[in-house]
Amino acid sequence: MARGREGGKQKQEAQTLLQAIRSKRVGIIGAGVSGLAAIRCCLEEGLEPTCFERSNDVGGLWKFSDPKEGRASIYQSVFTNSSKEMMCSPDFPYPDDYPNYMHHSKLQEYIKTFAQKKDLLRYIQFETLVSSIKKCTSFLVTGQWVVATEKDGKQESTIFDAVMICSGHHVYPNLPTDSFPGLDRFRGNYLHSRDYKNPEAFKGKRVLVIGLGNSGSDIAVELSRLATQVVIGTRSGSWVMSRVWDDGYPWDTVYVTRFASFLQNVLPSFVSDWLYVQKMNTWFKHENYGLMPLNGSLRKEPVFNDELPSRILCGIVSIKPSVKEFTETSAGFEDGTVFEAVDSVIFATGYDYSYPFLDETIIKSRNNEVTLFKGIFPPLMEKPTLAVIGLVQSRGAAIPTADLQARWAAKVFASSMFSSFFRFGQSQTLQTDYITYMDKLGSFIGAKPNIPWLFLTDPRLALEVYFGPCSPYQFRLMGPGKWDGARNAILTQYNRTVKPTRTRVVSEAQRPHPFYNLLKMLSFPLLLLAATLTLMRKSLRSQSSE
């Protein structure tokens, strides 16, 4: 009897050992940029990924197609708002001759090349729908999940040690028809921007676009070339930025720097807010175009559109406040004005955060908002074996953000030492500052650039890292996942930036001058501060003499 018990114990120990040796299996939902990053990072950590993709190709949002239920969809004319040096995978730069801002077809070409070069395609099950993700009955012990899928009419369930949700949030359109009185009797047609593909159907029409985000402004500008009149209705306004900034460089290579982030964090809020508003108004005065945000200093995501101001200036596009009500043929606005004979309404009103395959209480708070610990892990989970990749919104690009998120999540999954800080950690909303967020994730895995050490050991590189663009290569410069080509990529990033534009070489390429531009911006507040201090000293002296 004793031998039987001893044999059973040895068998159990052997099974435990085999379980420990076996690679942990990770289910990945979606093969867009986040899903590909998740596959790649799981492989780096020795995990065993299986990715389920509903369509027949990689790319997710960037794979142009007709809108289908449960899939993201873009319009034909979409270009990127982030430049190529700021939105690449951290160890996979774009070819030198790629334009700085790419048409979606060019980006899709890069995504497919990345997947092929990194040998990721063999881990993807295409044309496979994920119907549900549920906790195993032994979840409190194992942290495992049951993922139910469907392909060619056949259903299958698979147990995974962890799950990464990489399906994005541009899938389920927010169409707030109940918020607009009279829309039910409007005789024209209306649609969500997700269903918009090209402007031909709106030739000679009078079109109302509701929403002043990137999609709303892009669609309004494109329609203005064929439509008779285009009106944008906006509730709160927005800052509108050009993709072209100081010295003609892409906006993010000039704006998204560690030095700029440092100033924003250390300057008094009134100075920082003033500088922000001044910079946003450098191109044109937003109040003169009806675009001024209600809260001007609020760092909400700006709109990137190089043509909208000129379209407004030419009278082809008009900006109006919120729509108060619709009639059969018109739209009345909050300011009392009316847009008559409206043919079509396009709702550029964003998307709902929805994961129909998952119990929504897992990632949604009581007020129906998505709040995730560090933008990745659902709070109050018994085991941190579920991660959401690519949902955080910042002024940084999605590809490097997803890469760093997936690297951290994969390390958590690979570790058998789950810290309790996940369960009790404070969740955060999805809006965040890019550099602060990336540095926080980088510090978790030892990939945050050590700036003081760089200044001591490699001053040239340190200057580029701190004062130059905070490009993705910085987060593969040191620590786990280090890329040997990161240093050279950082030192040559300006060369790749100007390569596609210097097709007629007339002189040496000019580098950006951030210090000069900053001094111009700071001159007024510094003079004002000096004058204030001088007046305060005089006042104190006069009071002491009395």
BELURJO-V50566 format. One record per residue. SS is DSSP state (A for helix, B for strand, O for the rest). OMEGA is omega in radians with two decimals (NA if undefined). Layout:
{{SS & OMEGA} {SS & OMEGA}}
This chain:
{{O & -3.13} {A & 3.12} {A & 3.12} {A & 3.12} {A & -3.14} {A & 3.11} {A & 3.10} {A & 3.13} {A & 3.13} {A & 3.12} {A & 3.13} {A & 3.12} {A & 3.12} {A & 3.11} {A & 3.11} {A & 3.12} {A & 3.11} {A & 3.12} {A & -3.14} {A & -3.12} {A & -3.09} {O & 3.08} {O & 3.11} {O & -3.11} {B & -3.12} {B & 3.04} {B & -3.10} {B & -3.09} {B & 3.10} {O & -3.13} {O & 2.97} {O & -3.11} {A & 3.13} {A & 3.13} {A & 3.10} {A & 3.07} {A & -3.14} {A & 3.11} {A & -3.06} {A & -3.10} {A & 3.05} {A & 3.13} {A & 3.11} {A & -3.12} {O & 3.12} {O & 3.11} {O & -3.10} {B & -3.06} {B & 2.95} {B & -3.08} {B & 3.11} {B & -3.13} {O & -3.06} {O & -3.11} {O & -3.11} {O & -3.08} {O & 3.06} {O & 3.05} {O & 3.11} {A & -3.12} {A & -3.02} {A & 3.04} {O & -3.06} {O & 3.11} {O & 3.03} {O & -3.10} {O & 3.09} {O & -3.12} {O & 3.07} {O & 3.14} {O & 3.07} {O & -3.09} {O & 3.13} {O & 3.11} {O & -2.95} {O & -2.99} {O & -3.05} {O & 2.96} {B & -3.14} {O & 3.04} {O & 3.05} {O & -3.12} {O & -2.97} {A & -3.12} {A & -3.11} {A & -3.07} {O & 3.12} {O & 2.93} {B & -2.94} {O & 3.09} {O & -3.07} {B & -3.12} {O & 3.04} {O & 3.04} {O & -3.06} {O & -3.02} {O & 3.07} {O & 3.09} {O & -3.12} {O & 3.05} {O & -2.94} {O & 2.92} {B & -3.06} {A & -3.13} {A & 3.12} {A & 3.10} {A & 3.10} {A & 3.09} {A & 3.11} {A & -3.12} {A & -3.14} {A & 3.10} {A & 3.11} {A & -3.12} {A & -3.13} {A & -3.10} {A & -3.14} {O & 3.09} {O & -3.09} {O & -3.00} {A & -3.08} {A & 3.12} {A & -3.06} {B & 3.01} {B & -3.08} {O & 3.12} {O & -3.13} {O & -3.12} {B & 3.02} {B & -3.08} {B & 3.10} {B & 3.03} {B & -3.08} {B & 3.08} {B & 3.00} {O & 3.10} {O & 3.13} {O & -3.02} {A & -3.10} {A & 3.13} {A & -3.00} {A & -3.05} {O & -3.05} {O & -3.11} {B & 3.02} {B & 3.14} {B & 3.12} {B & -3.11} {B & 3.12} {B & 3.11} {B & -3.13} {O & 3.11} {O & 3.14} {B & 3.14} {B & -3.12} {B & 3.09} {B & -3.12} {B & 3.10} {B & 3.11} {B & 3.10} {O & 3.12} {B & -3.12} {B & 3.00} {B & 3.10} {B & -3.04} {O & -3.04} {O & 3.06} {O & -3.13} {O & 3.08} {O & -3.04} {O & -3.03} {B & -3.02} {B & 3.04} {O & -3.12} {O & -3.00} {O & -3.08} {A & -3.12} {A & -3.10} {A & -3.07} {O & 3.14} {B & 3.07} {O & -3.11} {A & -3.12} {A & 3.12} {A & 3.10} {O & -3.04} {O & 3.10} {O & 3.11} {B & 3.07} {B & -3.10} {B & 3.05} {B & -3.11} {A & 3.09} {A & -3.11} {A & 3.10} {O & 3.14} {O & 3.14} {O & -2.98} {O & -2.99} {A & -3.08} {A & -3.07} {A & -3.14} {O & 3.12} {O & -3.10} {O & 3.01} {B & -2.92} {B & 3.04} {B & 3.06} {B & 3.14} {B & -3.11} {O & -3.09} {O & 3.00} {O & -3.14} {A & 3.14} {A & -3.12} {A & -3.13} {A & 3.10} {A & -3.10} {A & 3.14} {A & 3.14} {A & -3.14} {A & 3.12} {A & -3.05} {O & 3.13} {O & -3.12} {O & -3.09} {O & 3.09} {O & 3.14} {B & 3.09} {B & 3.09} {B & 3.06} {B & 3.04} {B & -3.10} {O & -3.10} {O & -3.00} {O & -3.11} {O & 3.14} {O & 2.96} {O & 3.11} {B & -3.09} {B & 3.02} {O & 3.03} {O & -3.10} {B & -3.09} {O & -3.02} {A & 3.11} {A & 3.10} {A & 3.14} {O & 3.07} {B & -3.02} {A & -3.02} {A & 3.08} {A & 3.12} {A & -2.99} {A & -3.04} {O & 3.12} {B & 3.11} {A & 3.13} {A & 3.11} {A & 3.11} {A & 3.10} {A & -3.14} {A & -3.13} {A & -3.08} {A & -3.06} {A & -3.13} {O & 3.02} {O & -3.03} {A & -3.11} {A & 3.09} {A & 3.14} {A & 3.13} {A & -3.13} {A & 3.12} {A & -3.13} {A & -3.14} {A & 3.12} {A & -3.12} {A & 3.13} {A & -3.12} {O & -3.12} {O & -3.09} {O & 3.09} {O & -3.14} {O & -3.04} {A & -3.13} {A & 3.13} {A & -3.11} {A & -3.14} {O & -3.05} {O & -3.04} {O & 3.10} {O & 3.12} {O & 3.04} {O & -2.98} {O & -3.07} {O & 3.13} {O & -3.06} {O & 3.07} {O & -3.11} {O & 3.14} {O & 3.06} {B & 3.11} {B & -3.14} {O & -3.06} {O & -3.04} {O & -3.03} {A & 3.13} {A & -3.13} {A & 3.08} {A & 3.07} {A & -3.12} {A & 3.13} {O & 3.08} {O & -3.11} {O & 3.06} {B & 3.10} {B & 3.13} {B & 3.14} {B & 3.06} {O & -3.09} {O & 3.04} {B & 3.13} {B & 3.12} {B & 3.06} {B & 2.90} {O & -3.14} {O & -3.03} {O & -3.03} {O & 3.07} {B & 3.10} {B & -3.05} {B & -3.10} {O & -3.14} {O & 3.11} {O & 3.12} {O & -3.08} {B & 3.02} {B & -3.03} {O & 3.04} {O & 3.13} {O & 3.12} {O & -3.05} {B & 3.06} {B & 3.09} {B & 3.14} {B & 3.04} {O & -2.95} {O & 3.01} {O & -3.01} {B & 3.04} {B & 3.04} {O & -3.05} {O & 3.06} {O & -3.02} {O & -3.13} {O & -3.06} {B & 3.05} {O & -2.99} {A & 3.12} {A & -3.12} {A & -3.08} {O & 3.13} {B & 3.11} {O & -3.07} {O & -3.14} {O & 3.03} {O & 3.09} {O & 3.10} {B & 3.07} {O & -3.06} {B & 3.09} {B & -3.06} {O & 3.10} {O & -3.03} {O & -3.00} {B & 3.05} {B & 3.14} {O & 3.05} {O & 3.06} {O & 3.13} {O & 3.11} {O & 3.14} {O & -3.10} {O & 3.05} {B & -3.14} {B & 3.06} {B & -3.07} {O & 3.02} {O & -3.10} {O & -3.13} {O & 3.12} {B & 3.10} {O & 3.11} {O & 3.09} {O & -3.09} {O & -3.05} {A & -3.02} {A & 3.12} {A & 3.10} {A & 3.13} {A & 3.14} {A & -3.10} {A & 3.07} {A & -3.11} {A & 3.11} {A & 3.14} {A & -3.13} {A & -3.14} {A & 3.09} {A & 3.10} {A & 3.14} {A & -3.08} {A & -3.10} {O & 3.05} {O & -3.11} {O & -3.10} {O & -3.14} {O & -3.12} {O & -3.10} {A & 3.09} {A & -3.06} {A & -3.05} {A & -3.14} {O & -3.13} {O & 3.10} {O & 3.14} {B & 3.10} {O & -3.00} {O & 3.08} {B & -3.08} {O & 3.07} {O & -2.97} {A & -3.03} {A & 3.10} {A & -3.12} {A & -3.12} {A & 3.11} {A & 3.12} {A & 3.11} {A & 3.13} {A & 3.14} {A & 3.13} {A & -3.07} {A & 3.11} {O & -3.10} {O & 3.10} {O & 3.14} {O & 3.10} {O & -3.02} {A & 3.12} {A & 3.13} {A & 3.11} {A & 3.12} {A & 3.13} {A & -3.00} {A & -3.06} {O & -3.04} {A & -3.13} {A & 3.12} {A & -3.12} {A & 3.13} {A & -3.13} {A & -3.13} {A & -3.02} {A & -3.06} {A & 3.11} {O & -3.14} {B & 3.09} {O & -3.05} {O & -3.06} {A & -3.10} {A & -3.10} {A & -3.06} {A & 2.94} {A & -3.08} {O & -3.10} {O & 3.11} {O & 3.11} {O & -3.10} {O & -3.13} {O & 3.09} {O & -3.08} {O & -3.12} {O & -3.04} {A & -3.11} {A & -3.14} {A & 3.13} {A & 3.13} {A & -3.08} {A & -3.11} {O & -3.05} {A & 3.10} {A & 3.10} {A & 3.13} {A & 3.12} {A & -3.06} {A & -3.09} {A & -3.08} {O & -3.13} {O & -3.13} {O & 3.14} {O & 2.99} {O & -3.03} {O & -3.13} {O & 3.13} {O & 3.09} {O & 3.09} {O & -3.12} {O & 3.10} {O & 3.04} {O & 3.12} {O & -3.06} {A & -3.12} {A & -3.13} {A & 3.14} {A & 3.12} {A & 3.14} {A & 3.09} {A & -3.12} {A & -3.05} {A & -3.01} {A & -3.10} {A & -3.13} {A & 3.11} {A & 3.08} {A & 3.12} {A & 3.13} {A & 3.12} {A & 3.13} {A & 3.12} {A & 3.13} {A & 3.11} {A & 3.12} {A & 3.12} {A & 3.11} {A & 3.13} {A & -3.14} {A & 3.13} {A & 3.13} {A & -3.13} {A & 3.12} {A & -3.13} {A & 3.13} {A & 3.11} {O & NA}}
